[in-house]
Amino acid sequence: MSILKLGIPKGSLQDATVEVMAKAGWMVQISRRSYYPTVDDPELELRLIRPQDMSRFVELGIADAGLTGRDWVLENNSGVQEVCALEYAKQSLAPIRWVLAVPENSPVESVRDLEGKRIATELVNVTREYLCRNGVDAEVEFSHGATEAKAPDLVDAIVELTETGSTIKAHKLRIVDVVMESMTVLIANEESWKDAWKREKIENLRMLLEGAMVGRRKVGLKMNVPAAQLKSVVEILPALRQPTVSTLSGDGGYAVETVLDEKQARSLIPLLKRRGAEGIIEFPLNKVVL
């Protein structure tokens, strides 16, 4: 049997990745004592790999494919195939940001004010390229952790990862600029991508993961609509293409079904009710494959 070796990001992205894979149809179980999660797919072999290392191991062929941040692919300058981007992070569905931050009372107002200064970050290579683009000559040192705590006593500024900015503010730091935005990406080893079976397996994985991401933002609506009110109801219904309309038995009117953004449902349901819809049901979706 052919096997695809897939890297799962260990650490902050781990739980979110397991959740997305469950929505896509794969049940992943991770033991605290093992770096080899189990999955209900005999064609998959999973390995827990730090996001910072994932692209290097995929490039080397230790894993055929993996999920990691685009930031680490760029940081490692890895020669891998980016299959797709998936907008999820530890806490949200939005891209994460690497920001340049300084102490609240720092005189620094822009990156150009850091000429000759010292910056701490885990994203060393990307930060150096950022400084070069802005014509700034500053010292960039690798941070092994607790980066926010190093300013102002040890460094003049930091480049750190943030989703909401709350940790930055909690450490009495001020964001000066966004160095880069990043999101989770599915990457593949270039030789594995050339293999017909592995490529099809990776493409299937991409299709269902993307479907799971779309499904997280959408819900389904079902309702019954009397014949006289059908036009009034259907004209306000959003849908991926067109709402599904089926005839109910007897003179029961119609059954109408559609898919829409979850945020739309709260304002739309009362309006549908006022236009004559009955028995309105909202239900979650695991995945929507477009």
C-alpha positions as a printed Julia matrix, in Angstrom:
290×3 Matrix{Float64}:
   0.0    0.0    0.0
   1.24   3.5   -0.84
   1.75   5.83   2.13
   1.87   9.63   2.31
   3.94  11.0    5.19
   2.25  14.15   6.48
   3.73  16.59   8.99
   1.38  18.0   11.66
   2.62  21.19  13.37
   3.52  20.62  17.0
   2.76  23.41  19.48
   0.42  26.36  19.07
  -1.03  25.22  15.72
  -1.49  21.62  16.81
  -5.02  21.74  18.24
  -6.33  24.0   15.47
  -4.89  21.64  12.85
  -6.48  18.57  14.44
  -9.81  20.41  14.51
  -9.6   21.4   10.84
  -8.6   17.87   9.84
 -11.6   16.5   11.75
 -13.88  18.85   9.8
 -12.2   17.65   6.61
 -12.91  14.01   7.54
  -9.75  12.72   9.27
  -9.86  11.81  12.96
  -6.4   12.46  14.41
  -5.37  11.37  17.88
  -2.17  12.66  19.47
  -0.54  11.0   22.46
   1.54  13.12  24.82
   4.29  10.51  24.68
   4.53  10.05  20.92
   5.57  12.11  17.92
   3.53   9.83  15.65
  -0.2   10.68  15.84
  -2.73   8.1   14.71
  -5.28   8.77  11.97
  -8.19   6.78  10.56
  -6.63   6.59   7.09
  -4.26   3.71   6.26
  -2.76   5.78   3.43
  -1.54   8.5    5.82
   1.39   8.4    8.22
   1.5   11.42  10.52
   4.49  13.0   12.24
   4.55  15.83  14.75
   7.08  18.45  13.64
   7.69  21.96  14.96
   6.35  24.56  12.5
   9.78  26.2   12.5
  11.32  22.96  11.18
   8.51  21.7    8.96
   9.59  23.18   5.64
  13.16  21.89   6.07
  11.98  18.33   6.72
   9.53  18.49   3.8
  12.3   19.83   1.55
  14.52  16.91   2.59
  11.74  14.38   1.95
  11.48  13.26   5.57
   7.82  14.21   5.15
   6.03  14.22   1.8
   3.83  17.12   2.84
   3.16  19.25   5.89
   1.17  22.08   7.42
   3.12  25.07   8.67
   3.24  28.85   8.54
   4.3   30.58   5.35
   6.57  32.68   7.56
   8.73  29.65   8.37
   8.93  28.59   4.73
  10.33  32.04   3.93
  12.56  32.09   7.0
  14.15  28.77   6.01
  14.22  29.68   2.29
  12.92  26.16   1.66
  12.52  24.74  -1.83
   9.04  23.24  -1.45
   5.77  23.28  -3.38
   3.1   25.46  -1.77
  -0.13  23.59  -2.46
  -2.61  25.99  -0.85
  -3.1   28.54   1.89
  -5.45  27.84   4.78
  -6.58  30.82   6.82
  -6.43  29.49  10.34
  -4.13  30.16  13.28
  -4.07  29.29  16.97
  -7.0   31.47  17.97
  -8.69  32.73  14.83
  -9.38  32.35  11.12
  -7.43  35.49  10.26
  -3.8   35.74   9.1
  -1.25  36.28  11.86
   1.21  39.18  11.87
   4.87  39.54  12.66
   5.17  43.05  14.07
   7.99  45.4   14.89
   7.41  46.61  18.45
   9.2   48.93  20.86
   8.62  49.97  24.49
   5.72  52.4   24.91
   8.06  55.22  25.92
  10.58  54.59  23.14
  11.37  57.54  20.82
  11.26  55.15  17.84
   8.43  56.09  15.47
   9.42  54.13  12.35
  11.79  51.37  11.33
  14.27  53.99  10.1
  14.76  55.14  13.69
  16.37  51.76  14.45
  19.56  52.49  12.51
  22.45  51.0   14.51
  20.08  49.53  17.13
  19.55  45.94  18.32
  16.46  43.85  17.49
  15.52  40.45  18.94
  13.37  37.96  17.05
  12.92  34.31  16.18
  12.35  35.31  12.55
  15.9   36.45  11.88
  16.24  36.11   8.1
  12.87  37.67   7.28
  13.63  40.55   9.66
  17.0   41.17   8.03
  15.36  41.28   4.6
  12.75  43.69   5.95
  15.46  46.0    7.29
  17.35  45.8    4.0
  14.23  46.81   2.04
  13.91  49.84   4.28
  17.6   50.77   4.05
  18.23  50.23   7.76
  21.45  48.77   9.18
  20.62  47.22  12.56
  21.77  44.2   14.54
  19.32  41.28  14.53
  19.82  38.58  17.12
  17.99  35.28  17.51
  15.59  35.08  20.44
  15.18  31.7   22.12
  11.91  32.72  23.75
  10.22  35.36  25.94
  11.02  37.91  23.23
   8.59  40.51  24.59
  10.47  40.62  27.9
  13.79  41.61  26.28
  12.82  45.19  25.5
  14.0   47.69  26.66
  16.72  46.22  28.92
  18.38  43.89  26.41
  17.3   45.17  23.0
  15.83  48.3   21.47
  13.02  46.55  19.59
  11.55  43.14  18.86
   9.87  41.45  15.91
   7.26  39.11  17.31
   4.24  37.08  16.24
   0.78  38.29  17.21
  -2.84  37.45  16.43
  -4.68  40.03  18.52
  -1.92  42.32  19.81
  -2.99  41.71  23.42
   0.32  40.14  24.49
   2.24  43.04  22.98
   0.14  45.53  24.96
   0.41  43.46  28.14
   4.2   43.83  28.0
   3.84  47.62  27.57
   5.06  47.53  24.0
   3.89  49.57  21.02
   3.58  48.28  17.45
   5.58  50.37  14.98
   5.1   48.38  11.79
   3.97  45.05  10.37
   6.94  43.1    9.06
   4.82  40.46   7.36
   1.47  38.69   7.44
   1.4   34.92   7.4
  -1.07  32.06   7.35
  -1.0   28.3    7.48
   0.03  26.63   4.22
   0.01  23.07   2.95
   3.4   22.36   1.43
   4.79  19.37  -0.46
   8.17  17.92  -1.19
   9.02  18.63  -4.83
   9.79  14.98  -5.65
   6.63  13.79  -3.89
   4.67  16.37  -5.91
   5.94  14.72  -9.11
   4.76  11.28  -7.96
   1.29  10.66  -9.44
  -0.2    8.8   -6.46
   1.23  11.13  -3.83
   0.17  14.22  -5.76
  -3.41  12.95  -6.04
  -3.44  12.18  -2.31
  -2.11  15.67  -1.51
  -4.64  17.25  -3.89
  -7.44  15.32  -2.16
  -6.15  16.58   1.17
  -6.1   20.14  -0.18
  -9.64  19.89  -1.53
 -11.11  18.66   1.76
  -9.08  21.01   3.97
 -10.15  23.99   1.86
 -13.72  22.71   2.06
 -13.42  22.55   5.85
 -12.19  26.14   5.96
 -15.15  27.33   3.87
 -17.49  25.26   6.03
 -16.27  26.95   9.22
 -17.56  30.28   7.93
 -20.9   29.09   6.55
 -24.14  27.49   7.74
 -27.07  25.82   6.04
 -30.66  27.01   6.26
 -33.75  24.89   5.69
 -37.32  26.15   5.76
 -40.82  25.51   4.5
 -42.47  28.25   2.44
 -46.11  28.53   1.34
 -46.49  28.83  -2.42
 -47.78  32.4   -2.24
 -44.67  33.57  -0.34
 -42.03  31.64  -2.33
 -40.93  34.49  -4.59
 -40.71  36.94  -1.67
 -38.52  34.52   0.33
 -36.23  33.34  -2.47
 -35.41  36.86  -3.66
 -33.62  37.68  -0.38
 -31.82  34.36   0.04
 -28.05  34.33  -0.55
 -26.66  31.06  -1.92
 -23.5   29.54  -3.38
 -25.37  29.41  -6.71
 -29.16  29.26  -6.35
 -31.28  28.09  -3.39
 -32.65  24.54  -3.66
 -36.43  24.54  -3.95
 -38.43  21.29  -3.66
 -42.18  20.72  -3.78
 -43.74  19.43  -0.56
 -46.4   16.7   -0.73
 -50.0   17.73  -1.16
 -50.52  21.46  -1.04
 -47.79  21.98   1.53
 -45.87  24.56  -0.49
 -42.11  24.27  -0.87
 -39.01  23.18   1.01
 -36.17  25.67   0.5
 -32.52  25.08   1.36
 -29.46  27.29   1.0
 -25.9   27.9    2.24
 -24.79  31.31   3.48
 -22.21  33.06   5.65
 -22.88  32.4    9.32
 -22.91  36.12  10.15
 -25.73  36.7    7.67
 -28.06  34.21   9.35
 -28.79  36.25  12.49
 -30.25  39.15  10.53
 -31.77  37.07   7.74
 -33.81  34.56   9.8
 -36.2   37.15  11.34
 -36.72  38.68   7.89
 -37.47  35.26   6.37
 -39.98  34.58   9.13
 -41.76  37.87   8.44
 -41.95  36.99   4.74
 -43.74  33.74   5.47
 -41.01  31.1    5.94
 -41.85  28.42   8.52
 -39.89  25.77  10.41
 -36.57  27.52   9.77
 -33.58  25.34  10.71
 -29.98  26.57  10.86
 -27.31  23.86  10.88
 -23.48  23.8   10.87
 -21.44  22.5    7.96
 -18.31  20.36   8.15
 -17.07  21.34   4.72
 -18.17  23.07   1.56
 -16.24  21.97  -1.54
 -16.59  24.66  -4.18
